[in-house]
Amino acid sequence: MSTYDVAVIGSGPGGYVAAIRCAQLGMKTVLIEKYASLGGTCLNVGCIPSKALLDSSHHYYDAISHFEEHGIEIPGEVKLNLQKMIERKQSVVNQTVDGINFLMKKNKIDVLQGVASFKDATHINIDKAEGEAETIDAKNTIIATGSKPSTLPFIKIDKERIITSTEALKLKEVPKHLLVIGGGVIGLELGQVYRRLGAEVSVVEYMDRIIPTMDAALSKELTKSLKKQGVKFFVSHKVGAVERQGDEVIIKAEDKKGNSVEFKGDYCLVSVGRRPYTEGLNADAAGVKVDDRGMIEVNENLQTSVKNIYAIGDVVKGPMLAHKASEEGTFAAEVIAGQKPHINYNLIPGVVYTWPEVAAVGKTEEQLKEEGVKYKEGKFPMRALGRSRASGDIDGMVKILSHAETDEVLGVHMIGARVADLIAEAVTAMEFRASAEDISRMSHAHPTYAEAVKEAALDATDNRPIHM
């Protein structure tokens, strides 16, 4: 029987990062993955492939919609080759997965393929695809089994016309009318992909606005921008049934007044969130507590109810984000090594990779009001920037919320070009407890999108933006 200092179950951004950090800290480490491909949901059917399609569809959309205004004339008709676009997406996935394989070898991490289940707190059974079984001894275990797409109890996902994000990444045709249930990150990103490629897209959302967990100002701006691109929104609609009739899908819903509404399309993307995936772990055998939603209970050190077993990522509380899982993977590894690492969950940024992009960190305005915190607000529109006008990306704004008395930055909310990258400036500033004035006095290169952050900070400091 092989013995390890640490066994990591699941090879997503939480698991593989945890394994690498454990190996760096001198621990003999094994990574266990049920699928043949490493990388989990994020690399295989989530973050990476969706961004590849977003980028490809963006190029296509620009070619048919914006090239002419830039003085670029293409003789003949611009044609879409969806198969080639999907193939490129898969090649990006393959390259990324190959990179994880390389990192496992580089860090001398053993990789075992199979379904892991606890025999007890220090022994793990691994059922391999070819029918073989193996048991290993692990002094410590990190559970990083991730999540699966959620659905509604009355919806039958057939993976053909009624689909999840996994199937939406490999469609063989552009839908004529894509119905999207859920106005969160996944639904909006994939909805925009197919809208750019020519599909009619209707988003049906239960809450009164899209991206409801983010600041209301971002929701308002994104709705306005996506509507200009042709996406239709039906908020405050409660879905009651989803039926397939041949190649047609029918959604039956109620609007906020209680009126019955029907939506018809040829595909329906169900994107109502994700759920922890802990099935088959046999957690009870190890004494690990799992709630009725599949979520694993952990303490401030990410330890489960069993002190030598840790859990990270989508199977524990908090936002289901790849970078949050990676931070927790590093954290758990360092705790096992006897170090005292740090995670500030308030400063885990959230991003929506539509165009314009949406990014945020810290408290929303709604949260500050609810908590009774006195604050100042600074805003600056992207359209006032020379860089935005040069690129044609004038939609969006930056909003900074700072404490009314101390001026400490409490939240930063952005929508615009490249804000997925720009939010790192806000995270850095807030980690060092910067004030809005601190940011306003930093030099920002001109012309850049980042100047909007400086201008919003100036507005928050004493209402003195230069370019507005």
Disulfide bonds with the S-S distance in Angstrom:
Cys42-Cys47 2.41
